[in-house]
Amino acid sequence: MAGQLGVLNALDVAKTQWYHFTAIVIAGMGFFTDAYDLFCISLVTKLLGRLYYTEPGAPKPGTLPPRVQASVTGVALCGTLAGQLFFGWLGDKLGRKKVYGLTLVLMVVCSLASGLSFGSTPKGVLATLCFFRFWLGFGIGGDYPLSATIMSEYANKKTRGAFIAAVFAMQGFGILAGGIVALIVSYAYDQKYNLPSYEQDPQGSIVHSLDYVWRIVLMFGAIPAALTYYWRMKMPETARYTALVAKDAKQAASDMSKVLQVKLEAEEEKVKKLTEDKSHKYGLFSKEFVKRHGLHLVGTTTTWFLLDIAFYSQNLFQKDIFSAIGWIPPAKEMNAIHEVLLHKVHELEKSCINCFVTDLNFSCRYTRLQEHKHL
């Protein structure tokens, strides 16, 4: 269907140009921010436990109760699921560009709000944090499908798989950036206060100003999102949406003429025929969809689900793994900032490996998809 329109055929056969790399960076920064915002919470949960749940005279520093830790860590993922469903549907109704900008604004606002979580009690602070983390995840969920869709619809047929892989691979760099930011912030506070360990001085091992550490780390996620907002809004709507959904052949031809720097004709009659052709109209849960795409959908979602079990669990709970295998000293032998700092060093080492593995994984996945489906 798409190949019958000149503007879409021009995109499919276009040589790799500068606008391809611009689209990779702009869409990729969304995935960079997504990974940072989702996984940076695992970098500060130990500190949250120390600050809000340490009991006076206790032999060990405080930790988050299991239910609280599960909520703080996992609430953003619940929002992500809801956001994918809602914004994926909305992107088909209003266009990729408008909804793309909306998700980005939501991510910026909720990243800042997460760091400004307030409350007169520990439960109040963490409840507020969970509230904003849910809506942050809601925005991230919208960014996931839209970033991949925009890159796919801008790419040419030959290198589409590689370009989508490059966008997804930015998740690895986002995780790496989270470790670096947390390391810098915690190291700066360590140099300033030089606190004793909890074993030496329980009260002196924690100072009130350490409350800013986790807030700074969470709020930093708003910066890369805000920086890419302008460039996202300058990108024209994808030709496939403009021509086949919005049914505006003139606008599609005009936008892609500027992008490809070639003159393209507005094929209004072709667009009208294609959009009125009932053979191309079938719902997600229809028999026709199952017949055409059911097997591909089940195969893709199943493997993605199995991958995410390992991918998300290792990134969210690696701090507990490090403690269990003895890479980090017992909590009572460290002060609050040292516990954060040592976790960051090991997580940064792991993030370097994870960054490479993530890039390799997505590259292999989309290269195979390209070979088999000729995207």
ZASELO-330803 format. One record per residue (C-alpha): residue number from 1; residue in one letter; y, z negated, x. Coordinates in steps of 0.5 Angstrom, whole numbers, plus 2048, in hexadecimal, padded with zeros to 3 digits. Layout:
<num: NUM | residuo: a | yy: Y | zz: Z | xx: X>
...
END
This chain:
<num: 1 | residuo: m | yy: 800 | zz: 800 | xx: 800>
<num: 2 | residuo: a | yy: 805 | zz: 7FE | xx: 805>
<num: 3 | residuo: g | yy: 804 | zz: 804 | xx: 80A>
<num: 4 | residuo: q | yy: 806 | zz: 809 | xx: 804>
<num: 5 | residuo: l | yy: 80D | zz: 806 | xx: 805>
<num: 6 | residuo: g | yy: 811 | zz: 809 | xx: 80B>
<num: 7 | residuo: v | yy: 815 | zz: 803 | xx: 80C>
<num: 8 | residuo: l | yy: 80E | zz: 7FF | xx: 80D>
<num: 9 | residuo: n | yy: 80B | zz: 804 | xx: 811>
<num: 10 | residuo: a | yy: 811 | zz: 804 | xx: 816>
<num: 11 | residuo: l | yy: 80F | zz: 7FD | xx: 817>
<num: 12 | residuo: d | yy: 808 | zz: 7FE | xx: 818>
<num: 13 | residuo: v | yy: 808 | zz: 803 | xx: 81D>
<num: 14 | residuo: a | yy: 80F | zz: 800 | xx: 820>
<num: 15 | residuo: k | yy: 80E | zz: 7FF | xx: 828>
<num: 16 | residuo: t | yy: 80F | zz: 7F8 | xx: 82A>
<num: 17 | residuo: q | yy: 817 | zz: 7F7 | xx: 82A>
<num: 18 | residuo: w | yy: 81C | zz: 7F1 | xx: 82C>
<num: 19 | residuo: y | yy: 81C | zz: 7EF | xx: 824>
<num: 20 | residuo: h | yy: 814 | zz: 7EE | xx: 825>
<num: 21 | residuo: f | yy: 816 | zz: 7E8 | xx: 82A>
<num: 22 | residuo: t | yy: 81C | zz: 7E6 | xx: 826>
<num: 23 | residuo: a | yy: 817 | zz: 7E5 | xx: 820>
<num: 24 | residuo: i | yy: 812 | zz: 7E1 | xx: 824>
<num: 25 | residuo: v | yy: 817 | zz: 7DC | xx: 827>
<num: 26 | residuo: i | yy: 81A | zz: 7DB | xx: 820>
<num: 27 | residuo: a | yy: 814 | zz: 7DA | xx: 81C>
<num: 28 | residuo: g | yy: 810 | zz: 7D7 | xx: 822>
<num: 29 | residuo: m | yy: 816 | zz: 7D2 | xx: 823>
<num: 30 | residuo: g | yy: 814 | zz: 7D0 | xx: 81C>
<num: 31 | residuo: f | yy: 80D | zz: 7CE | xx: 81E>
<num: 32 | residuo: f | yy: 80F | zz: 7CB | xx: 824>
<num: 33 | residuo: t | yy: 813 | zz: 7C6 | xx: 820>
<num: 34 | residuo: d | yy: 80E | zz: 7C5 | xx: 81B>
<num: 35 | residuo: a | yy: 809 | zz: 7C3 | xx: 820>
<num: 36 | residuo: y | yy: 80E | zz: 7BE | xx: 823>
<num: 37 | residuo: d | yy: 810 | zz: 7BB | xx: 81D>
<num: 38 | residuo: l | yy: 809 | zz: 7BA | xx: 81A>
<num: 39 | residuo: f | yy: 806 | zz: 7B7 | xx: 821>
<num: 40 | residuo: c | yy: 80C | zz: 7B3 | xx: 824>
<num: 41 | residuo: i | yy: 80A | zz: 7AE | xx: 81F>
<num: 42 | residuo: s | yy: 804 | zz: 7AC | xx: 823>
<num: 43 | residuo: l | yy: 808 | zz: 7AB | xx: 829>
<num: 44 | residuo: v | yy: 80C | zz: 7A5 | xx: 826>
<num: 45 | residuo: t | yy: 807 | zz: 7A1 | xx: 821>
<num: 46 | residuo: k | yy: 805 | zz: 79C | xx: 827>
<num: 47 | residuo: l | yy: 80D | zz: 79B | xx: 827>
<num: 48 | residuo: l | yy: 80D | zz: 79A | xx: 820>
<num: 49 | residuo: g | yy: 808 | zz: 795 | xx: 820>
<num: 50 | residuo: r | yy: 80B | zz: 791 | xx: 825>
<num: 51 | residuo: l | yy: 812 | zz: 791 | xx: 822>
<num: 52 | residuo: y | yy: 810 | zz: 78F | xx: 81B>
<num: 53 | residuo: y | yy: 809 | zz: 78C | xx: 81B>
<num: 54 | residuo: t | yy: 809 | zz: 787 | xx: 821>
<num: 55 | residuo: e | yy: 808 | zz: 780 | xx: 81F>
<num: 56 | residuo: p | yy: 80C | zz: 77A | xx: 823>
<num: 57 | residuo: g | yy: 806 | zz: 777 | xx: 828>
<num: 58 | residuo: a | yy: 801 | zz: 77C | xx: 826>
<num: 59 | residuo: p | yy: 7FC | zz: 77D | xx: 82C>
<num: 60 | residuo: k | yy: 7FD | zz: 785 | xx: 82C>
<num: 61 | residuo: p | yy: 803 | zz: 789 | xx: 82A>
<num: 62 | residuo: g | yy: 803 | zz: 78C | xx: 823>
<num: 63 | residuo: t | yy: 800 | zz: 792 | xx: 820>
<num: 64 | residuo: l | yy: 801 | zz: 796 | xx: 81A>
<num: 65 | residuo: p | yy: 7FC | zz: 794 | xx: 814>
<num: 66 | residuo: p | yy: 7F7 | zz: 799 | xx: 813>
<num: 67 | residuo: r | yy: 7FA | zz: 79C | xx: 80C>
<num: 68 | residuo: v | yy: 801 | zz: 79C | xx: 80F>
<num: 69 | residuo: q | yy: 7FF | zz: 7A0 | xx: 815>
<num: 70 | residuo: a | yy: 7FB | zz: 7A5 | xx: 811>
<num: 71 | residuo: s | yy: 801 | zz: 7A6 | xx: 80C>
<num: 72 | residuo: v | yy: 806 | zz: 7A6 | xx: 812>
<num: 73 | residuo: t | yy: 802 | zz: 7AB | xx: 816>
<num: 74 | residuo: g | yy: 7FF | zz: 7AF | xx: 810>
<num: 75 | residuo: v | yy: 804 | zz: 7B0 | xx: 80A>
<num: 76 | residuo: a | yy: 808 | zz: 7B6 | xx: 80E>
<num: 77 | residuo: l | yy: 801 | zz: 7B9 | xx: 80D>
<num: 78 | residuo: c | yy: 801 | zz: 7B8 | xx: 806>
<num: 79 | residuo: g | yy: 808 | zz: 7BB | xx: 805>
<num: 80 | residuo: t | yy: 806 | zz: 7C1 | xx: 809>
<num: 81 | residuo: l | yy: 800 | zz: 7C3 | xx: 804>
<num: 82 | residuo: a | yy: 805 | zz: 7C2 | xx: 7FE>
<num: 83 | residuo: g | yy: 80A | zz: 7C6 | xx: 802>
<num: 84 | residuo: q | yy: 805 | zz: 7CC | xx: 804>
<num: 85 | residuo: l | yy: 803 | zz: 7CD | xx: 7FD>
<num: 86 | residuo: f | yy: 80A | zz: 7CC | xx: 7FA>
<num: 87 | residuo: f | yy: 80E | zz: 7D0 | xx: 7FF>
<num: 88 | residuo: g | yy: 809 | zz: 7D5 | xx: 800>
<num: 89 | residuo: w | yy: 80A | zz: 7D7 | xx: 7F8>
<num: 90 | residuo: l | yy: 811 | zz: 7D6 | xx: 7F9>
<num: 91 | residuo: g | yy: 812 | zz: 7DB | xx: 7FF>
<num: 92 | residuo: d | yy: 80E | zz: 7E1 | xx: 7FA>
<num: 93 | residuo: k | yy: 813 | zz: 7DF | xx: 7F5>
<num: 94 | residuo: l | yy: 81A | zz: 7DF | xx: 7F8>
<num: 95 | residuo: g | yy: 819 | zz: 7E2 | xx: 7FF>
<num: 96 | residuo: r | yy: 816 | zz: 7E0 | xx: 806>
<num: 97 | residuo: k | yy: 81E | zz: 7DF | xx: 809>
<num: 98 | residuo: k | yy: 820 | zz: 7DB | xx: 803>
<num: 99 | residuo: v | yy: 81B | zz: 7D6 | xx: 803>
<num: 100 | residuo: y | yy: 81A | zz: 7D6 | xx: 80B>
<num: 101 | residuo: g | yy: 821 | zz: 7D3 | xx: 80B>
<num: 102 | residuo: l | yy: 820 | zz: 7CE | xx: 806>
<num: 103 | residuo: t | yy: 81A | zz: 7CB | xx: 80A>
<num: 104 | residuo: l | yy: 81E | zz: 7CB | xx: 810>
<num: 105 | residuo: v | yy: 823 | zz: 7C7 | xx: 80D>
<num: 106 | residuo: l | yy: 81E | zz: 7C2 | xx: 80A>
<num: 107 | residuo: m | yy: 81B | zz: 7C1 | xx: 811>
<num: 108 | residuo: v | yy: 822 | zz: 7C0 | xx: 814>
<num: 109 | residuo: v | yy: 824 | zz: 7BB | xx: 80F>
<num: 110 | residuo: c | yy: 81D | zz: 7B7 | xx: 80E>
<num: 111 | residuo: s | yy: 81D | zz: 7B7 | xx: 816>
<num: 112 | residuo: l | yy: 823 | zz: 7B3 | xx: 816>
<num: 113 | residuo: a | yy: 822 | zz: 7AF | xx: 810>
<num: 114 | residuo: s | yy: 81B | zz: 7AD | xx: 813>
<num: 115 | residuo: g | yy: 81F | zz: 7AA | xx: 819>
<num: 116 | residuo: l | yy: 824 | zz: 7A6 | xx: 815>
<num: 117 | residuo: s | yy: 81E | zz: 7A3 | xx: 811>
<num: 118 | residuo: f | yy: 821 | zz: 79C | xx: 80E>
<num: 119 | residuo: g | yy: 81F | zz: 796 | xx: 80B>
<num: 120 | residuo: s | yy: 820 | zz: 78E | xx: 80B>
<num: 121 | residuo: t | yy: 818 | zz: 78D | xx: 80D>
<num: 122 | residuo: p | yy: 813 | zz: 791 | xx: 811>
<num: 123 | residuo: k | yy: 810 | zz: 793 | xx: 80A>
<num: 124 | residuo: g | yy: 816 | zz: 796 | xx: 808>
<num: 125 | residuo: v | yy: 818 | zz: 79A | xx: 80F>
<num: 126 | residuo: l | yy: 811 | zz: 79D | xx: 80F>
<num: 127 | residuo: a | yy: 811 | zz: 79F | xx: 807>
<num: 128 | residuo: t | yy: 817 | zz: 7A2 | xx: 808>
<num: 129 | residuo: l | yy: 815 | zz: 7A6 | xx: 80E>
<num: 130 | residuo: c | yy: 80E | zz: 7A8 | xx: 80A>
<num: 131 | residuo: f | yy: 813 | zz: 7AB | xx: 805>
<num: 132 | residuo: f | yy: 817 | zz: 7AF | xx: 80A>
<num: 133 | residuo: r | yy: 811 | zz: 7B1 | xx: 80E>
<num: 134 | residuo: f | yy: 80E | zz: 7B4 | xx: 807>
<num: 135 | residuo: w | yy: 813 | zz: 7B8 | xx: 806>
<num: 136 | residuo: l | yy: 814 | zz: 7BA | xx: 80D>
<num: 137 | residuo: g | yy: 80C | zz: 7BC | xx: 80C>
<num: 138 | residuo: f | yy: 80E | zz: 7C0 | xx: 806>
<num: 139 | residuo: g | yy: 813 | zz: 7C4 | xx: 80A>
<num: 140 | residuo: i | yy: 80E | zz: 7C5 | xx: 80F>
<num: 141 | residuo: g | yy: 809 | zz: 7C8 | xx: 80A>
<num: 142 | residuo: g | yy: 80E | zz: 7CD | xx: 808>
<num: 143 | residuo: d | yy: 810 | zz: 7CF | xx: 80F>
<num: 144 | residuo: y | yy: 808 | zz: 7D1 | xx: 811>
<num: 145 | residuo: p | yy: 807 | zz: 7D6 | xx: 80C>
<num: 146 | residuo: l | yy: 80E | zz: 7D9 | xx: 80C>
<num: 147 | residuo: s | yy: 80E | zz: 7DA | xx: 814>
<num: 148 | residuo: a | yy: 807 | zz: 7DD | xx: 815>
<num: 149 | residuo: t | yy: 809 | zz: 7E2 | xx: 80F>
<num: 150 | residuo: i | yy: 810 | zz: 7E4 | xx: 812>
<num: 151 | residuo: m | yy: 80D | zz: 7E5 | xx: 818>
<num: 152 | residuo: s | yy: 807 | zz: 7E9 | xx: 815>
<num: 153 | residuo: e | yy: 80C | zz: 7ED | xx: 811>
<num: 154 | residuo: y | yy: 810 | zz: 7EF | xx: 817>
<num: 155 | residuo: a | yy: 80B | zz: 7F1 | xx: 81C>
<num: 156 | residuo: n | yy: 808 | zz: 7F8 | xx: 81D>
<num: 157 | residuo: k | yy: 801 | zz: 7F9 | xx: 81C>
<num: 158 | residuo: k | yy: 7FF | zz: 7F9 | xx: 823>
<num: 159 | residuo: t | yy: 801 | zz: 7F3 | xx: 825>
<num: 160 | residuo: r | yy: 801 | zz: 7EF | xx: 81F>
<num: 161 | residuo: g | yy: 7FC | zz: 7EA | xx: 821>
<num: 162 | residuo: a | yy: 7FF | zz: 7E8 | xx: 827>
<num: 163 | residuo: f | yy: 806 | zz: 7E7 | xx: 824>
<num: 164 | residuo: i | yy: 803 | zz: 7E2 | xx: 81F>
<num: 165 | residuo: a | yy: 7FF | zz: 7DF | xx: 825>
<num: 166 | residuo: a | yy: 805 | zz: 7DE | xx: 829>
<num: 167 | residuo: v | yy: 809 | zz: 7DB | xx: 823>
<num: 168 | residuo: f | yy: 803 | zz: 7D6 | xx: 821>
<num: 169 | residuo: a | yy: 802 | zz: 7D4 | xx: 829>
<num: 170 | residuo: m | yy: 809 | zz: 7D1 | xx: 829>
<num: 171 | residuo: q | yy: 806 | zz: 7CB | xx: 826>
<num: 172 | residuo: g | yy: 803 | zz: 7C9 | xx: 82C>
<num: 173 | residuo: f | yy: 80A | zz: 7C9 | xx: 82F>
<num: 174 | residuo: g | yy: 80D | zz: 7C5 | xx: 82A>
<num: 175 | residuo: i | yy: 807 | zz: 7C0 | xx: 82B>
<num: 176 | residuo: l | yy: 809 | zz: 7C0 | xx: 833>
<num: 177 | residuo: a | yy: 811 | zz: 7BF | xx: 831>
<num: 178 | residuo: g | yy: 80F | zz: 7B9 | xx: 82D>
<num: 179 | residuo: g | yy: 80C | zz: 7B6 | xx: 833>
<num: 180 | residuo: i | yy: 811 | zz: 7B8 | xx: 837>
<num: 181 | residuo: v | yy: 817 | zz: 7B5 | xx: 833>
<num: 182 | residuo: a | yy: 813 | zz: 7AE | xx: 832>
<num: 183 | residuo: l | yy: 812 | zz: 7AE | xx: 839>
<num: 184 | residuo: i | yy: 819 | zz: 7AF | xx: 83B>
<num: 185 | residuo: v | yy: 81C | zz: 7AA | xx: 835>
<num: 186 | residuo: s | yy: 817 | zz: 7A4 | xx: 837>
<num: 187 | residuo: y | yy: 818 | zz: 7A5 | xx: 83F>
<num: 188 | residuo: a | yy: 81F | zz: 7A4 | xx: 83E>
<num: 189 | residuo: y | yy: 81F | zz: 79E | xx: 83A>
<num: 190 | residuo: d | yy: 81A | zz: 79B | xx: 83F>
<num: 191 | residuo: q | yy: 81E | zz: 79C | xx: 844>
<num: 192 | residuo: k | yy: 824 | zz: 799 | xx: 840>
<num: 193 | residuo: y | yy: 820 | zz: 793 | xx: 83E>
<num: 194 | residuo: n | yy: 81A | zz: 791 | xx: 843>
<num: 195 | residuo: l | yy: 817 | zz: 78D | xx: 83E>
<num: 196 | residuo: p | yy: 811 | zz: 788 | xx: 840>
<num: 197 | residuo: s | yy: 80A | zz: 789 | xx: 83D>
<num: 198 | residuo: y | yy: 808 | zz: 786 | xx: 836>
<num: 199 | residuo: e | yy: 803 | zz: 781 | xx: 83A>
<num: 200 | residuo: q | yy: 809 | zz: 77F | xx: 83F>
<num: 201 | residuo: d | yy: 80E | zz: 77E | xx: 839>
<num: 202 | residuo: p | yy: 80C | zz: 780 | xx: 832>
<num: 203 | residuo: q | yy: 814 | zz: 780 | xx: 82F>
<num: 204 | residuo: g | yy: 817 | zz: 783 | xx: 835>
<num: 205 | residuo: s | yy: 812 | zz: 789 | xx: 835>
<num: 206 | residuo: i | yy: 816 | zz: 78B | xx: 82F>
<num: 207 | residuo: v | yy: 81D | zz: 78D | xx: 82E>
<num: 208 | residuo: h | yy: 821 | zz: 78F | xx: 828>
<num: 209 | residuo: s | yy: 824 | zz: 795 | xx: 82B>
<num: 210 | residuo: l | yy: 81D | zz: 798 | xx: 82C>
<num: 211 | residuo: d | yy: 81D | zz: 799 | xx: 824>
<num: 212 | residuo: y | yy: 821 | zz: 79F | xx: 826>
<num: 213 | residuo: v | yy: 81C | zz: 7A3 | xx: 82B>
<num: 214 | residuo: w | yy: 817 | zz: 7A5 | xx: 825>
<num: 215 | residuo: r | yy: 81D | zz: 7A7 | xx: 821>
<num: 216 | residuo: i | yy: 820 | zz: 7AB | xx: 826>
<num: 217 | residuo: v | yy: 819 | zz: 7AF | xx: 827>
<num: 218 | residuo: l | yy: 818 | zz: 7B0 | xx: 820>
<num: 219 | residuo: m | yy: 81F | zz: 7B3 | xx: 81F>
<num: 220 | residuo: f | yy: 81F | zz: 7B7 | xx: 825>
<num: 221 | residuo: g | yy: 81B | zz: 7BC | xx: 821>
<num: 222 | residuo: a | yy: 821 | zz: 7BE | xx: 81D>
<num: 223 | residuo: i | yy: 824 | zz: 7C1 | xx: 823>
<num: 224 | residuo: p | yy: 81F | zz: 7C7 | xx: 824>
<num: 225 | residuo: a | yy: 81F | zz: 7C8 | xx: 81C>
<num: 226 | residuo: a | yy: 827 | zz: 7C8 | xx: 81C>
<num: 227 | residuo: l | yy: 828 | zz: 7CD | xx: 822>
<num: 228 | residuo: t | yy: 823 | zz: 7D2 | xx: 81F>
<num: 229 | residuo: y | yy: 826 | zz: 7D2 | xx: 818>
<num: 230 | residuo: y | yy: 82C | zz: 7D7 | xx: 819>
<num: 231 | residuo: w | yy: 827 | zz: 7DC | xx: 81C>
<num: 232 | residuo: r | yy: 823 | zz: 7DB | xx: 817>
<num: 233 | residuo: m | yy: 828 | zz: 7DD | xx: 812>
<num: 234 | residuo: k | yy: 82A | zz: 7E3 | xx: 816>
<num: 235 | residuo: m | yy: 823 | zz: 7E6 | xx: 815>
<num: 236 | residuo: p | yy: 823 | zz: 7EB | xx: 80F>
<num: 237 | residuo: e | yy: 81E | zz: 7EA | xx: 80A>
<num: 238 | residuo: t | yy: 817 | zz: 7ED | xx: 80B>
<num: 239 | residuo: a | yy: 817 | zz: 7F5 | xx: 809>
<num: 240 | residuo: r | yy: 810 | zz: 7F3 | xx: 806>
<num: 241 | residuo: y | yy: 813 | zz: 7EE | xx: 801>
<num: 242 | residuo: t | yy: 819 | zz: 7F2 | xx: 800>
<num: 243 | residuo: a | yy: 816 | zz: 7F8 | xx: 7FE>
<num: 244 | residuo: l | yy: 810 | zz: 7F6 | xx: 7FB>
<num: 245 | residuo: v | yy: 812 | zz: 7F0 | xx: 7F7>
<num: 246 | residuo: a | yy: 819 | zz: 7F0 | xx: 7F6>
<num: 247 | residuo: k | yy: 818 | zz: 7F8 | xx: 7F5>
<num: 248 | residuo: d | yy: 81F | zz: 7F9 | xx: 7F9>
<num: 249 | residuo: a | yy: 81D | zz: 7FF | xx: 7FD>
<num: 250 | residuo: k | yy: 824 | zz: 800 | xx: 7FF>
<num: 251 | residuo: q | yy: 825 | zz: 7F9 | xx: 802>
<num: 252 | residuo: a | yy: 81E | zz: 7FA | xx: 806>
<num: 253 | residuo: a | yy: 820 | zz: 800 | xx: 809>
<num: 254 | residuo: s | yy: 827 | zz: 7FE | xx: 80B>
<num: 255 | residuo: d | yy: 824 | zz: 7F7 | xx: 80E>
<num: 256 | residuo: m | yy: 81F | zz: 7FB | xx: 812>
<num: 257 | residuo: s | yy: 823 | zz: 800 | xx: 814>
<num: 258 | residuo: k | yy: 828 | zz: 7FB | xx: 818>
<num: 259 | residuo: v | yy: 821 | zz: 7F7 | xx: 81B>
<num: 260 | residuo: l | yy: 81E | zz: 7FE | xx: 81D>
<num: 261 | residuo: q | yy: 824 | zz: 801 | xx: 81F>
<num: 262 | residuo: v | yy: 822 | zz: 808 | xx: 81B>
<num: 263 | residuo: k | yy: 824 | zz: 80B | xx: 815>
<num: 264 | residuo: l | yy: 81F | zz: 80A | xx: 80F>
<num: 265 | residuo: e | yy: 820 | zz: 80D | xx: 808>
<num: 266 | residuo: a | yy: 81F | zz: 808 | xx: 802>
<num: 267 | residuo: e | yy: 819 | zz: 80B | xx: 7FE>
<num: 268 | residuo: e | yy: 81B | zz: 808 | xx: 7F7>
<num: 269 | residuo: e | yy: 816 | zz: 80C | xx: 7F3>
<num: 270 | residuo: k | yy: 810 | zz: 80A | xx: 7F8>
<num: 271 | residuo: v | yy: 812 | zz: 803 | xx: 7F7>
<num: 272 | residuo: k | yy: 812 | zz: 804 | xx: 7F0>
<num: 273 | residuo: k | yy: 80B | zz: 807 | xx: 7F0>
<num: 274 | residuo: l | yy: 808 | zz: 802 | xx: 7F4>
<num: 275 | residuo: t | yy: 80B | zz: 7FC | xx: 7F0>
<num: 276 | residuo: e | yy: 809 | zz: 7FE | xx: 7EA>
<num: 277 | residuo: d | yy: 802 | zz: 800 | xx: 7EC>
<num: 278 | residuo: k | yy: 7FD | zz: 7FB | xx: 7E8>
<num: 279 | residuo: s | yy: 7F8 | zz: 7FC | xx: 7ED>
<num: 280 | residuo: h | yy: 7FC | zz: 7F8 | xx: 7F2>
<num: 281 | residuo: k | yy: 7FD | zz: 7F3 | xx: 7ED>
<num: 282 | residuo: y | yy: 7F8 | zz: 7ED | xx: 7ED>
<num: 283 | residuo: g | yy: 7F9 | zz: 7E5 | xx: 7ED>
<num: 284 | residuo: l | yy: 7F6 | zz: 7E1 | xx: 7F3>
<num: 285 | residuo: f | yy: 7F1 | zz: 7DE | xx: 7EE>
<num: 286 | residuo: s | yy: 7EF | zz: 7E5 | xx: 7EC>
<num: 287 | residuo: k | yy: 7E8 | zz: 7E8 | xx: 7ED>
<num: 288 | residuo: e | yy: 7EC | zz: 7EE | xx: 7F0>
<num: 289 | residuo: f | yy: 7EF | zz: 7E9 | xx: 7F5>
<num: 290 | residuo: v | yy: 7E8 | zz: 7E6 | xx: 7F7>
<num: 291 | residuo: k | yy: 7E5 | zz: 7ED | xx: 7F7>
<num: 292 | residuo: r | yy: 7EA | zz: 7EF | xx: 7FC>
<num: 293 | residuo: h | yy: 7EC | zz: 7E9 | xx: 800>
<num: 294 | residuo: g | yy: 7E7 | zz: 7E3 | xx: 7FE>
<num: 295 | residuo: l | yy: 7E2 | zz: 7E4 | xx: 804>
<num: 296 | residuo: h | yy: 7E8 | zz: 7E4 | xx: 809>
<num: 297 | residuo: l | yy: 7EC | zz: 7DE | xx: 806>
<num: 298 | residuo: v | yy: 7E6 | zz: 7DA | xx: 806>
<num: 299 | residuo: g | yy: 7E4 | zz: 7DB | xx: 80D>
<num: 300 | residuo: t | yy: 7EB | zz: 7DA | xx: 80F>
<num: 301 | residuo: t | yy: 7ED | zz: 7D4 | xx: 80B>
<num: 302 | residuo: t | yy: 7E6 | zz: 7D1 | xx: 80D>
<num: 303 | residuo: t | yy: 7E7 | zz: 7D2 | xx: 815>
<num: 304 | residuo: w | yy: 7EE | zz: 7D0 | xx: 814>
<num: 305 | residuo: f | yy: 7EC | zz: 7C9 | xx: 811>
<num: 306 | residuo: l | yy: 7E7 | zz: 7C8 | xx: 816>
<num: 307 | residuo: l | yy: 7EC | zz: 7C9 | xx: 81C>
<num: 308 | residuo: d | yy: 7F1 | zz: 7C5 | xx: 818>
<num: 309 | residuo: i | yy: 7EC | zz: 7BF | xx: 818>
<num: 310 | residuo: a | yy: 7EC | zz: 7BF | xx: 820>
<num: 311 | residuo: f | yy: 7F3 | zz: 7C1 | xx: 821>
<num: 312 | residuo: y | yy: 7F7 | zz: 7BC | xx: 81D>
<num: 313 | residuo: s | yy: 7F2 | zz: 7B6 | xx: 81E>
<num: 314 | residuo: q | yy: 7F2 | zz: 7B7 | xx: 825>
<num: 315 | residuo: n | yy: 7FA | zz: 7B7 | xx: 825>
<num: 316 | residuo: l | yy: 7FB | zz: 7B2 | xx: 820>
<num: 317 | residuo: f | yy: 7F6 | zz: 7AD | xx: 823>
<num: 318 | residuo: q | yy: 7F6 | zz: 7AE | xx: 82A>
<num: 319 | residuo: k | yy: 7FA | zz: 7A7 | xx: 82C>
<num: 320 | residuo: d | yy: 7F4 | zz: 7A4 | xx: 829>
<num: 321 | residuo: i | yy: 7EF | zz: 7A8 | xx: 82D>
<num: 322 | residuo: f | yy: 7F3 | zz: 7A6 | xx: 834>
<num: 323 | residuo: s | yy: 7F2 | zz: 79F | xx: 832>
<num: 324 | residuo: a | yy: 7EB | zz: 79F | xx: 830>
<num: 325 | residuo: i | yy: 7E9 | zz: 7A2 | xx: 837>
<num: 326 | residuo: g | yy: 7ED | zz: 79E | xx: 83B>
<num: 327 | residuo: w | yy: 7F2 | zz: 7A3 | xx: 83E>
<num: 328 | residuo: i | yy: 7F8 | zz: 79E | xx: 83C>
<num: 329 | residuo: p | yy: 7F8 | zz: 796 | xx: 83D>
<num: 330 | residuo: p | yy: 7F7 | zz: 791 | xx: 838>
<num: 331 | residuo: a | yy: 7FD | zz: 791 | xx: 833>
<num: 332 | residuo: k | yy: 7FF | zz: 789 | xx: 835>
<num: 333 | residuo: e | yy: 7FF | zz: 78C | xx: 83D>
<num: 334 | residuo: m | yy: 805 | zz: 790 | xx: 83B>
<num: 335 | residuo: n | yy: 80C | zz: 790 | xx: 838>
<num: 336 | residuo: a | yy: 80E | zz: 794 | xx: 832>
<num: 337 | residuo: i | yy: 811 | zz: 799 | xx: 836>
<num: 338 | residuo: h | yy: 80B | zz: 79A | xx: 83B>
<num: 339 | residuo: e | yy: 806 | zz: 79B | xx: 835>
<num: 340 | residuo: v | yy: 80A | zz: 7A1 | xx: 833>
<num: 341 | residuo: l | yy: 80C | zz: 7A3 | xx: 83A>
<num: 342 | residuo: l | yy: 804 | zz: 7A3 | xx: 83C>
<num: 343 | residuo: h | yy: 802 | zz: 7A6 | xx: 836>
<num: 344 | residuo: k | yy: 807 | zz: 7AC | xx: 837>
<num: 345 | residuo: v | yy: 805 | zz: 7AD | xx: 83E>
<num: 346 | residuo: h | yy: 7FE | zz: 7AE | xx: 83C>
<num: 347 | residuo: e | yy: 800 | zz: 7B2 | xx: 836>
<num: 348 | residuo: l | yy: 804 | zz: 7B7 | xx: 83A>
<num: 349 | residuo: e | yy: 7FE | zz: 7B8 | xx: 83E>
<num: 350 | residuo: k | yy: 7FA | zz: 7B9 | xx: 838>
<num: 351 | residuo: s | yy: 7FF | zz: 7BE | xx: 835>
<num: 352 | residuo: c | yy: 800 | zz: 7C2 | xx: 83B>
<num: 353 | residuo: i | yy: 7F8 | zz: 7C4 | xx: 83A>
<num: 354 | residuo: n | yy: 7F9 | zz: 7C4 | xx: 832>
<num: 355 | residuo: c | yy: 7FF | zz: 7C9 | xx: 833>
<num: 356 | residuo: f | yy: 7FA | zz: 7CE | xx: 837>
<num: 357 | residuo: v | yy: 7F5 | zz: 7CD | xx: 832>
<num: 358 | residuo: t | yy: 7F9 | zz: 7CE | xx: 82C>
<num: 359 | residuo: d | yy: 7FC | zz: 7D4 | xx: 82F>
<num: 360 | residuo: l | yy: 7F5 | zz: 7D7 | xx: 831>
<num: 361 | residuo: n | yy: 7F2 | zz: 7D5 | xx: 82A>
<num: 362 | residuo: f | yy: 7F7 | zz: 7D8 | xx: 826>
<num: 363 | residuo: s | yy: 7F7 | zz: 7DE | xx: 82A>
<num: 364 | residuo: c | yy: 7F0 | zz: 7DF | xx: 82A>
<num: 365 | residuo: r | yy: 7F0 | zz: 7DE | xx: 822>
<num: 366 | residuo: y | yy: 7F5 | zz: 7E3 | xx: 821>
<num: 367 | residuo: t | yy: 7F3 | zz: 7E8 | xx: 826>
<num: 368 | residuo: r | yy: 7EC | zz: 7E8 | xx: 822>
<num: 369 | residuo: l | yy: 7EF | zz: 7E9 | xx: 81C>
<num: 370 | residuo: q | yy: 7F3 | zz: 7EF | xx: 81E>
<num: 371 | residuo: e | yy: 7ED | zz: 7F2 | xx: 821>
<num: 372 | residuo: h | yy: 7E9 | zz: 7F1 | xx: 81A>
<num: 373 | residuo: k | yy: 7EE | zz: 7F2 | xx: 815>
<num: 374 | residuo: h | yy: 7F3 | zz: 7F7 | xx: 819>
<num: 375 | residuo: l | yy: 7F9 | zz: 7F3 | xx: 816>
END
